[in-house]
Amino acid sequence: MTIEEILAGESKNVEFKVQRPDKSMKYMKTVVAFANGKGGRIIFGIDDKTREVVGIPEDKVFREIDAITNAISDSCEPTIIPDVYLQNINDKPVIVAEIRTGRRKPYYIKAEGLENGVYIRVSGTTRPADRDMSRELYYECDARSFDSIICRDMEVTDEDIKSLCEQMKEVAIANCKSNLQRSEVKDVTKNILLSWGILKKDENEKIYPTNAYIYLTGQGGLRSMIQCAVFKGTTRAVFLDRRNYEGPLWKQVEEAVQFVLRNIRMGCRLEGVYRQDIYELPPDSIRELIVNAVMNCSYIQNSNIQVAIYDDRLEITSPGGLLPGVTIELMKEGFSKIRNRSLANAFAYMNLVEAWGSGIPKLMQAMQEYGLREPEFIDMEVAFRINLYRGQNEVIEVKNRDHDLNHGSNDLNREPDNLNHEPVDLDRDPNDPNHDPKDDLEIQLSEMIYKNPKLTQKELAKALAVSTATIKRMLTKMQHEGKVIREGSNRKGKWILTDKMK
């Protein structure tokens, strides 16, 4: 350990002890936490308060090394074999106990048992792990993902399976970017869901759903949610708006993306004589990050994905830290591991995510092209957070939008958006507590159709920075309500607004 590292002080993987405590329990919790995490070192002979190198008496060094090694080996389960060695700093001997990340997690202190003796490292401190975190460590070490665990207490019929397969194909087609890609979308079958781990067979060949099936359909007792909020300023002191999105995961993603786009600034920039609308943050990157948060969320933990908008940044937090072997540096180079592999297979089929590992490099490039600062990645051990810092790059005229950042409801207990809202009142005050932001999108869609009725669904989606699936659902709903009709073919036809929307 260098003098520079000592001057930097204690951290999430370094802890100082002025001497070996008489009671080994005072450092054994940290040993277990290092083994359950990414490893670390305990340095004996450095004052943890002053960072002064006091050293270990030379006549006691080897006796102390033996005592530390034996205490660690005897006190932990499964057995932890530390690398304990002597190092000279400023001509004073110190003892370094290096603990590597373990392969048989969760590790715990024998005297406290598995129920109470599991510890983890969070932001440079050692804390007891709750039952859910212990389960997370077990699945992680066993090379299993929680989303592929079988749900024996829930029945699934062939009709249920067929319905899910049809919905997934619809979403996949809606998210295609070309007719060629749409033509290549294949049917999803029961056997494919079995191969992905969304369904599983028991020892009697009976088919059961897994946790992934529950999350994809929004059924069953497992609860998942994306929490979205707009805050005033740069802290969480004052809410401006808050929404909780539940149901099938792909719908949660779409609703969370729309929430962000409604609440960040949109402006325009001139390219020659043409004016191009542009969001202050790249929409594709926003979608990619929310999808990645879903695929890598630790659903065992009793917490949810959070999407928070501040005056200066967009903050996306997903329960569950980086998986073993993954570092922020490797992520920037395109290396990735997927926590929820069954969900990832489903999302890849539905064209919600491209090649695994490409998201972060693409994000870095997009932010650079927007002239914004590099994203901030924060590994919180029990969660992972990404901050996209907002800016006005080349936005030369900020448009006055009803759903600008300054608009929001102070009703903190508002329920999630209801897809079956009442017909739109074009004169409705956007600050009305009954105002539904989905109405804003419908109004914008109507305005686009009024200006150019020959626009295709894909062109409308691109102009409004939403998915084609969203436009398709919105137009279908408007047709059913008699607000818009389609005249002519899909390619050469046009949209006609009825008196209900004019």
N, C-alpha and C positions, 0 to 999 in steps of 0.2 A: 504494500500500500504506500502510495507516494505522499509526500508532505502536502501536495496540492489537494489530494483527496481528504486529508485530515482537516485542512483549513476549511474545506467545504462543509464539514460537519456531518452529523448523522443524516441518513436518508432512508428511503424505503428498503434498501438492501444493505445498509451499513448501520451498526450500532456499537457504541463505545461502553466499556466498563473499566472503571479505574482499577479494579482488581477482581479476582474470582470471588463471587459472593459465597458466604458459608452455606446458604441454602440455594441449591441448584435451581429450584423452581423460579428464582428471580430472573434467570435467563433462558430457562428451558422452554417457556412459552414462545420466545422469539425464535428459538431453534425450530420448533414445530411450524411456526408461521413461515419461516424461510423455506422449509421443505414443502409446505403446501402451496407456496407461491413460486417465485422465479429464482429462489436461492438468495444467499446473502452471506455477510461476514460479521462476526462479533469480534471486536478488537479489545483484548484485555491489556490494560496498562495505559489507557488514555482517559482522562477525565471527561465525562460526557457533558459537563457544564462549561468548562473553560477550554476544552480541546487541548489541554496541556498534556504532553507526552511525559508521564511520570515513570513509565517502565515497570518491569517486573524484576525483583532481586535476582541476580544471576544464579545464586545458589538454590533458588526455588523454581527456576524456569521449567526444568524437565519434570519435576514432580507435579507442577501445575498443569502441564500439558497432559500427563497421564490422568490426572483427576478430571479434567474437562472432557477428555475422550471417553472415559469410563462412565461419567455421569450422563452424557448424551446417549451412549449406547444402551444404558440400563433403564433410562427414564422414558423412552419414546417407543411407540408402537405404530406401525411396523418399525423395525430397527433402523435407526439413522446412523450411518457411518460417516462422521465428519472428517475433514482434512484439517488437522490441527498442526500448526508449524510456528517456528520462531522467526521473527523479522526484526531487524534493527532500524529504528527511526531516530535520527539525531543522536546516534551512538547509544541509544537506550533500547534494551530488548523489550519487545511486546509480543503477545501471543495472538495469533489469528486463527479463529475457528471458522473455517469455510464450510457452509452448508449448501449442498447442491439441491436443485429442485428434484423432488422425489418422483418415483414411477409407481408408487403403491399408495396413492392418496385415497382417503384423507389420513394424515398422520395426526396422532394425538398423544397426550401425556397419560401414561399408564395409570397413574394414581387417580386421575380424574375421570377416566373412562371415555369411550367414544362419544357418549351423549354430551359431555361437558368439557372434554379436553382437547377439542379441535380449535386451533387458532390460525388466524390469517393476518397478513400485513396490509394495512390501509394507510396510505399517505404518511409513511414513516413511523407509524405506531402499530403495536401488536394488539389485536382485538379478538375476542372469542367469536367463533363462527357459529351461526345458528344452524338449525337442522337443514334448512333448504340449501345453505351454502355447502354443508357437508355432503349433501346429495350431489350437488353440482361437481364437487371435487371427485366424487366417486365415478360419475358418468364420464367426466373428462379423462380420468386415468384409465377407465375401462374401454376407451375408444368407442363409446356409445354416445348417441345424442338423445336428449330428452324428448325431442319431437318424434322419435321412432319407437318410443315405449308403448306397448300394447295396452289398450283400454278394455279390460275384460267385462267391465260393468255396463258397457254400452253395446246395443245391438245395431247392426247395419244391414239393410236389405239390398237386394240387387237394384231396386228402384232408386234407393239412396245413392248407390255407387254410380248408376247411370246418370243421375242428375248432376253429380259433381263433375263427372267426365264431360258432360255437355257444357256446363258452365265454364270449365277451364278452357275448352276449345273456343268458345265464344270470346273469352278474354284474349286468348292467344291470337286469334284472327284480328280482333279489334286493335291490337298493339303492333300488328305487322306494318312495315313501312313501304311495302310494294305489293303489287298484284302477284308477282312471282313468289314472294315470301308467303303470302296468304295461301297460294295454291299448294305450298309444300307443308302446310300444317296438317299433321296426321291426327287421327282419332286417339283419344286416351282410352285405355281399356282397363279392366279390373287387374289383368296381369301386370300392366305397366305400373299401376298404383302399388301393387305388391312389390315390384322390383324397386320402387322408390322408397318403400318403407311407410307409405301413407296407409296401407292396409297390411295386416300380418295374419298368418295362420298359426293356430295353436297346435298342440301335440296331436289333436284329433282332426286336424285339417279344417277346422272351422275358422272362418274369416272374421277378424275383428278390426275395428278402426284403431289407429294409433293417435297419439297426441297431435300429430301433424294434420290428420283428418279433422279433428275437433277444431283446430285453429283455422283451417282452410274454409270450413263450413260455418263457423261461428256457433256451432251446436255443442251440446254436452255441458258438463260442469266446469270445464276449464275456461278461465276468463283471460282474455288479452285485450289490450287497449293502447291506443296511441293518444297521449295527452298533449294538446296543443294550446299555447297561450301567447298573448302579446303583453309585454310589460312596458311600463313607462320608464324611460331612462335606461340605465345599464345594470340595474339590479332587479331582484324579484319582489321589491317592496310594494309595488302598485300594479294590479291587474288592469288591463284595458279590455281584454277579451279572453275567453277561455272556452275550449270545446274538447269533449272526450269522444273519440271515435271507436266504436266496437263493431262486432260482426265479422264476416269473412275478411281474412287478412288483406287480400288484394284491394278490397273496398276501403279498408282503413288507410292503406297507402295512398290511394287516389284522393281520399278526403283530406288527408294530412297535407299532401302536396298542394291541393287547391287552397287550403287554409293559409299556407305560406305565401302563395302567389297573390292571394287577396290582400295580404297585409304587408307586402314589401312594395317599394316604390316602382312605378313603371314610368319610363320617360321615352324619349326618342332621340335618334341621332340622324344626321344628314349624311347620305351617301350619294354624292353628286347632286342631282336635283330631286332625289327621292328621300322620303322620310321613313325611317324604320323604327317601329316600336321595339323597346328593349327593356327587360327587367334589370334591376340593379345587381341581381345574382343570377348565374346561369341556371335556368329551369331544369335542364337535363341532370345537372349535378345535384340539385335539390332532391329530385326523384331518386337518383342513384343512392344517395346517402340514406334516405328513409328506407328504401328497400334493403340496403345492407344492414341497417339497424334491426330490421325485422328478422333477417336471416341469421344474425349473430346475437340476438337477444337471449339472455338467460331466462327462459320462461319459468324456471324453478323458483326464482326469486319473487318475493311478494312486492314487486314494483313494476312500473310500466315504462315504455319508451316515451320520452318527453321531447317535444319540439317547441323551443322557446324563441320568440322574436324580441330582441331588444333594439334600442335606438342604433346601436353600433354593430350588432352581429345577429346571426342565426345560429342557435345552439341546439345540437341534436345529441341526446344522451340515451344510450342503450344499456340496460342492466347486463352485467357480465363483462369482465375485463378481457384483455387480449389472451388468446389461447397460448399454451406453451409453445415455444419456438417462434412466435410471432412478435416482432418488434415494430415500432413506429418507422424505423429506418427501412426495414424490409417491406413494410406496407407501401411506402412511397415508391419502391422499386417494382411493385406489382405482386409481391408474395402475399398469399392469403390462406387462411384455414376457415372452414365454414362450421359454425357451431351447430346449426340446424340443417343437416344435410338433406333430410326428406323435404323440408320446405323449400330448400334451395333448388332441388330438382323440379318441383312444381313451378316455382317462379321462373326458372330458366325456360321451361316449356311455354309458359304464358307470355314470354318475351318481356318480362318485367326486369330482367337482368341480362347483361351480355356476358362475355367470357369472364369467368371468375378471376378476380385479381386485377382486372383492368380499371376498376372504378376509381381508385385513389390516384393513379397516374393521370387519368383523364380529368379528374377533378383539379389536380394541380395545374394542368395545362389550361383548363377553362378559366380558372381564376387569374392565371397570368395573362391570358388573352383579354380578360375584362379589365386588366390593369389594377387588380385588387391584391392585397397582401396575401401571403401564403396561408392556407388553412392551418388552424391550430389543432393538434391532436393531443388528447389528454388521457392517459391510461390511469384510471382511478382504482385499479385492482378489482373492485367489485362492479365497476361500470366503465364504459368507454364513451368519451365525449369528443365531438368535432365542432369547432367554431368556424363559421364562415363570416368574415368581417365585411360589412356592407360598405358601399362606396357609390360615387356618382360618375364613374368612369364614362366619359363621352356622352352622358345623359345631359343634353343641352336644354331640354324643356320638360319639366315635370308635369305630367298630365293630372288634372283634377279628377280623381276617381272617388266614387262613393265609398269604396272599401280601402282607402288609403290608410297608412299606418295610424293616422290620428283618429280614425274611426274605430270604435269598439264599444262593447257593452260593458257597463259596470256591474251587471248582474252576474255575480260569481257562481251562482247556483244554477245557471242555465243548463238545460238538458242538451244532449247531443242533437245535431241537425236531424230534422225529420224529412225523409225523402218525399213524403206525401203531403207537402205543404199546400196551403190554399193558393188559388190562382193569383198571379202577380198584380199588384196595384202599382201602376207606374208613378203615381203621385205619392207613394208611401215615403214617409220620412225615414232615412237610413238609420237615424238614431232611435227610432221606435224600438223598445225592448222586444217586440214581436217580429222585428225585421229578421229575415232569413237570408244569409249571404248567398245562398244558391239562387235567390231571385236576381242578384246582381249579374251572375253569369248568364241567366236567361235573358236579361235585358240586353247585355252586350251581344249575345248571340243574335237576338232579334235585330239589333242595330246593324250588325254585319250583313244579315240577310237582306235587310231593307236597302242597304247601299249596293250590294252585289248579290242578287238572288241566284246566280249561277255557280256560286262557290260550292265545291265538293265538301263532304264531311272532313276529309283530310286537310283541305285548305282552311276550313273553319277552325279545326283543332290547332293548326300551326299558328294562325292569326291570334287566337286567344290563349296560346301557350298551355293547352291542356291535351289530354290524350284523345285519340279518335274514339275510344270506347266511351268517354264522358260525353262527347258531342252526340254520338249515336244514341245513348240513353236519353239525353236531354231532348233531342229531336223526336224520338219515339214518344216520349211523354207529352210533348207539345202537340204532336199529331193526335194522340188519344184525347187531348183536351180541346181539340178543334182550333188551336192557335196558329197552326201552320199546315199547309198541304204541299204535297209533292206533285209537280206536273211534268210529265215526260219521263224519259229513262234515267237510270242512275248516272250515266255519263253526260247526256246532253240535255237533261231536264233542268228544272229550276224550282226554287222554294217560293211559296207564295204565302205571305202573312195574311191572316184573316182579320176581320174587324175586331176580334178579341185582343189582338196585339197591336193594332195600329193606333 
